[in-house]
Amino acid sequence: MTTLYLIYAPGVTVDARAIEGSVELMPGLCLIRTEQTRSQLYHAIKRRLDPEQFLVAPLSDLPKFKGMTAGASKAVRRLGRL
């Protein structure tokens, strides 16, 4: 089963293209759909990006948003179909 997570890592570029099942909403903010647990994802990000601050939060549904990176809405809708 996959879970949708919101990742917030201010000041860190999360290259969503390098992470399958993810979409960058804006620099430092992305969504990822994964089979990993929250703890597994948290520690993977911590090891890979070494951010000073970050947040990993599960979402029950796709978020509504405005003013994010070009193409984010289309990519998020595609992510919702996974």
Residue, then its C-alpha position, 0 to 999 in steps of 0.5 A: m500500500t502506498t501513502l502520500y506524504l508532504i515533505y518540507a525542507p526549507g533551504v534544500t532543493v529536493d530534486a523530485r525528478a530523482i525520486e520516483g513518485s514525487v512532485e516538487l510544488m516549490p523549492g523545498l516543498c514536495l509530495i511523494r507517494t511511496e510504500q515506505t513508512r513515515s520513519q523510513l522516508y524521514h531517515a532516507i531524506k535525513r541521510r540523503l539531503d542532510p537538511e537542518q530542518f524538515l518535515v515529513a507528514p502523511l496526507s489523506d488526500l491530494p492537497k489544493f494549492k495555488g502559485m506553485t512550480a509550473g506544471a505542479s497541478k498536472a503532476v499532482r493529479r498524475l501522482g493521485r492516480l498511482 
